Amino acid sequence: MKKTMTGCFSEVAQQAMMQPQESFEAQKPKRNSLYIGIPKETSFQENRLALTPLSVALLVNNGHQVVIESGAGLAANFADIKYSEQGAKIVYDTNEVYQADIIIKIAPPTLDEIAMMKHNQIVFSALQTGTLKKEHLAALMSKKITALAFELLRDEGNILTVVRAMSEIVGATSILIAAEYVSNVFGGKGLMLGGVTGVPPTEIVILGAGTVGEYAARTAIGLGAQVKVFDSSLYRLRRLQNNIGSRVFTSVMQPLVLEKAIITCDVVIGAVRAEHGRSPCMVTEETVAKMKPNSVVIDVSIDQGGCFETSEVTNHKNPVFRKHDVIHYCVPNIASRVSRTATYALTNIFTPILIDIGEMGGIMNLIWEKAGIRNAVYIYQGSITNIDLAQRFGFAHKDLNLLIVSKQ
């Protein structure tokens, strides 16, 4: 009996010893294993990150390799050890990160970063057409890079998925920013955003009834402000009314009504997005000059060029400037103010895409299968495939569908 029990325990012990080996066996690189690099953002105004430690763990468990530059996640409060515990390789040399086959970052690559890239690399990043320069595109093209823009990614419902996620964050955050700048602390009017009993509420005008406009309106109404929303689409205005669930002043873009609302309000939020190219200029400099002193303009559309004639790109270090005694806040990446929340939202989008690239055997197959991914490609193996960029900078445009077919 004793020998039998000993034999049983021996078998159990052997199984226990085998289990870690089986676990490691499951994590061996697959035939379609990806080599993903996450560099540290060099822009001082960018605190977001593309992947969280748990997303890295998911990628590693799917047989992929992830290399991340030391300190890349600190701005979003993700320590290096959290990534290394989940299987990522932490490196201290930026050049080593750029040896990966796929680079995923937030801010558009700089000329110095493009110089570190290798030929035929895949790059996921923002595009930010408002600050894009011709030499950046030329540098990417010369290295035969395949570049995808986050802003142009669409999901199964044909929604700009990253834009939607960031817009929800930006819409709510823009009102909190407005609350800061209408106070005395930053040289504003000394108002409390909203109102108290016996005191008229703060007046806020929102241009655009999209996701940013909707979440800005929700937050402003929750704080007790008086909100007016303008948009050129009755459908979007009606949708905003239904989604908010309460009556709010809405109007189409009638110049006289819009100008009257702007010159009498305390805060204007510009949240008009263009389907293609630059956002339209909705407010002239003449109208801004008529606004009340120390009023606040927050141009959320600045990443597409801005919807105020007086807008100029600013950053988190120097976020505002005054023009005609009106405070202008024109930071392109407002979501970076709440970087940890934004990182969680972004990783939910990017991780499935990276897994799909591996499962489908490469980026070419994924582009061919999914129209939403195809829409995000603006350079394919060195050729400009985005017609808006080609026309703006004078490059030859090539049809992405024909390029893929020719490579098959």
N, C-alpha and C positions, 0 to 999 in steps of 0.2 A: 504493500500500500504506500509506504514511504517513498519507494523508488518511482512509483507511478505518479505521485504528487510532484516529485522533483522533476520528472520528465515533462509534466504539464507546465510547470513554472518556466522550465527551460525553453519550451516552445513559445510561450508568451513573451519571454525576454527577447528571443530571436526576432519575433514579429515587431516588437517595439524598436529594436535596433534597425530594422529594415525600413521603418516608416519614414524617418528623415531622408533616407536615400531616395525613396520613392517621391518624396516631396520635391527634392532637388531635381530629380529626373524630369518631373513635370514642368520645371521652369527652364529646361534647356532651350536655347534659341531655336525657333522654328525655321523652316526653309525660307519663309517670307518675313524673317525677323527685321524689325526696324531699328535704326540707330538714331535716337532723337536727342538733340542738344538744346538746352535751355540756358542762354547766356544771361548775365546780369544786365539789367537795363542801365544804359549809360546816361539817359536823359534824367535830369534832376526832378522833372515834373511827372515822372512815371513810377508809380509804386505798385502797380498790379503785376500779377504773374499769370502765366498761362495754365499751369498745372499745380494742384495741391499734392501733398505727400500721398494721400490715399489714391489719387488718380495715377500717380507713379507706380504704386503697388499693383494696381489693376493692369497697367501696361507691362510691368515686369512679369506678372503671373501669366500674361498672354505671350510670353517669350520674347519681348522686346527689350532693348537696352536703352537706358536713359542716363545721360551725362548732364550735370548741372553745375554751373559756376558757383563757387563758394560765395555766400551772401546774397544770392539772387532773390531769395524769398524773405529777407529780413524786413524789407519795407512793408510787407503784408503780414509780418509777424509769423513767418514760417522759418524755423531754424534749420541749419544744414543737417543736423543730426536726425531731424524728422524725415528728411528725404533719404538719408543713407540707411536708416532703419527699414525703409520700404524698398530698398534694392537699388537706389540711384547711386551713380558714381559721382562723388564730389571732386571737382578739380579747381585748381587755383590759377591756371593758365587759360586766358580767354581763347587763345588760338586753338587749344585742344577741344574746346566746345564746338568751334566752327569746323571741326573735322567730321562732325556728324553728318549723316545723309539728309536729315530733316532738322531744320532750325525753326523753333517756335518761340516767338517773342511778342511783345505788345507794341512798343513804339516802332515806327518804320525804321528800317536799317539805315545807319549813317554811312557815309563814304568810307570811313575807317573800318566799319563792320563789314561792309561789302568787300573790302580789300582782303579780309581774312577768310571770306567764303571760298569754297572750292567750286570747280566747274560742275555743272549739271546738278546743283544742289536744289532742294525744295525748301522754300521759305514761307512760313505762315507769319503774318504780322498785320498791323493796321496799315492803311494807305494814307489817310489824312490828305486829301486832295488840296486842302487850303494851304498847306505848307510844302507840298511836293515840288521838287525841282527836277529839271530835265536831266541834269548830270547823274542823279540817283538812278533814274530809269536806264540811262545809257550804260552805267556801271553794271547794273544787274543783267542787262542784255548781253554785254561783252563776255560774261561768264556763263552764258547759256542757262541762267537760273529759271526755275519754275516758281513763280511767286503768286501767292493767294492773299487776298485782302479780307480781313475779318468783316469789314463793313458790308461786304457784298455777298456773304454767305447766306443762303436761304435754306429753310427747313422743308419738311414734307408738305407743309401747308402754304408754301411759297412766301413765308414771312422772313424778313431779314433778321435771322435769329440772334446774332450778336447785338445788332442795333436795338432789337426789342428788349433784350435783357439789360443792356446798358441804359436804354432810355427809361426803363422803369426806375432804375437807381438815380439817374440824372434828374428826372422830373421831380422826384421827392427832394433830392439834395439841393436843387436850384432854389427851392423856396426857403430852405434852411440858410443858404448863402444870402439870399435876399434879406432874411431876418437879421443877419449880422450887419449888413451894409446900410440898412435904414436906421440902425441904432447910432448912438453918439460915439461908440467905440471906434468906428471907422470913418467918422466924419459925415455921417448921414443926417437925416432929418431929426433923429432922436425919437423915432416911432417904435412902438411895439407892433410886430407884424400880427395882424388880427385886430382885436379891439376888446374893450371892456365896457361894462355897463355905463351908458351915458356918453360914451366917446365914439365918434364915427369910426368904422373899421377902415383898415388900410385898403387901398384900391390897387388891384393887380390885373394887368392886361397880359394875356397869353396869346402869342401868335402861333397858330398851329394846333390842330385838334388830334394829333397823332398820339403815340404812346407817351412821349415826354409831356405833351400838353395835358393829357389825361391825368397822369400821376402828379404833375405840378398842381393841377386844379384840385385833385383830391386832398393833397397836403395843405394847400392854401385854405380850402374850405374848412378843413379840420381845425385849422388855427383861428378861424373866425374872420378871414379876410373876405372882401367883396371881389369877386372874380368875374372877368369878362374874357371870353374866348373867341378868337377870330380865326377863320379858315376859309379857303376858297371852295371847299367841298361841303355841301349840305349833308352828304352821307356821313362824313367824318364827324361833323357837328352833332348829328343825330345819334351816332354811335357813342360819342362821348357822354351825351345826356343820359342815354340808357345805361351805360356802364357805371357812371357815377351814382345814379339812382336818386339824384336830387336836381331840382331846377337850377340852372346857372345861365347867366346872360351869354348868349351866343349870337354871332353875326357873321355874315359873309364879308369878304374883304372889300367893303365899300370905302373908298379913300376918305371921304369927309367924316364918316362915322368913326373910322379907325383913327384918323388924326385927332379928332376931338377926345377920344378915349385915352390916347397916349399922352396928350399934353396936360391932361387933368389927373392922371394916375400917379401912384408912388413908385411902382415897380413894373417894368416890362420884361417879359420872358420871351425871347425869340427862339421858337422851336419848329421852324419850317425846314423840312428836308426836301431835297430834290431827288427825283427818281434817277436822273442821270446828270452827272457833272456837278456844276456849282449850284449852291442854293440861291434862290431868287432874293434880290434886295427888296425888302418890303417897306422899309422906313427910311425916308430921305434925311439928309443932314439938316435940312431946313426944319423938319418936324422935330428932330431931337433938340435943336436949338430953342424950340418953343416950350420944351418940358420944364416943369418946376425945378428950381435949384435943388441940388442934392438928391434928385430922383435917381433910381437905379435901373440900369440896363444890363440884363444878363443874356448874352448871345450864345445859346447852346449850339446853334448852327455854325459856329465859327470853324469847325473842322471841315466844313464844305465851303468855306469862304465867307460866311456870315450873312445875316439877313438885315443888318443895319448898315447904312452907308458909312457911319462913323466907326465901325468895328475894326479893331486891330488885334492880332493874336497876342495873348499874354500867357503867363504861366503861373504855377502855384507859388513861386517865390515872389513874383511881382504881379499879382492877379488883376489889379485894377489900374485904370487911368481915368483922368477927367477930361471931358471935352464938352464945351458949352455949359460948364458947371454941372454936368451929369456924370455920375459914377458909372463906368463901363467895366463889366466883368466878362472877359472873353477868353477863358481858359478852354482849350480844345478837349481835355480829358477830365471832366468834372468827376467822373466815377473814381478817379485815382485818389480822391479825398477819402474815400471809404474803401481802401484797397482790398481788405480781407473779404468783405462782402462781394466785391466785384470779382475777385479771384475765384470764389466758389461758383459764381454765376458763369464765368468763362470756362472753367474746367468741365462743367457739365456739358458744354457744347463741343469742346475740342477733343476730349478723350474718346468719345465714340467715333469721331472722324479718323483719329490715328489708328484705332483698332480696325476700322473698316479698310484702311490702306493696307494693313498687314493681311487681313482676311481675303481681300480681293486681289492680292498679288502685286500691288503697286499703285502709285498715284494715277497713272494713265487709265487703268481700269475703273478706278473710283470716279474720275472725271467723266468717263464715258457713261457710266451707269447712273450717276446722280446729277441732275440738272442744277440743283442748288449749289453743289460744289463747283460745277462748271462755271456758274455765274461769278464765282469769286476769283477765278484765274484772270490776272491781268497781264502776266508774262508767262509764256509757255516755251521752255527751252530756248530762251533768248529772243522770242518774237512777241511783240505787243499784240495782245488779243482783245484788249479793251478799247472799243472804238472812241470813247470819250477822251481817253488819255492820248490816243494816237492823233486825234484831231487837234487837241490842245497844244501838244508839244511838237507836232509836225513829224511824227514817226509813221512809217508804213504800217497799216493795220492788216493783220492776218486772221482769218476766220479759224477759231479754235477747233471747231468740228472737223474742218478739212485737215488741220494739222494732225489731229489724233488719228484720223482715218489713214493718213499717209504714213504714220508710224506703225500701224498695225501689221 
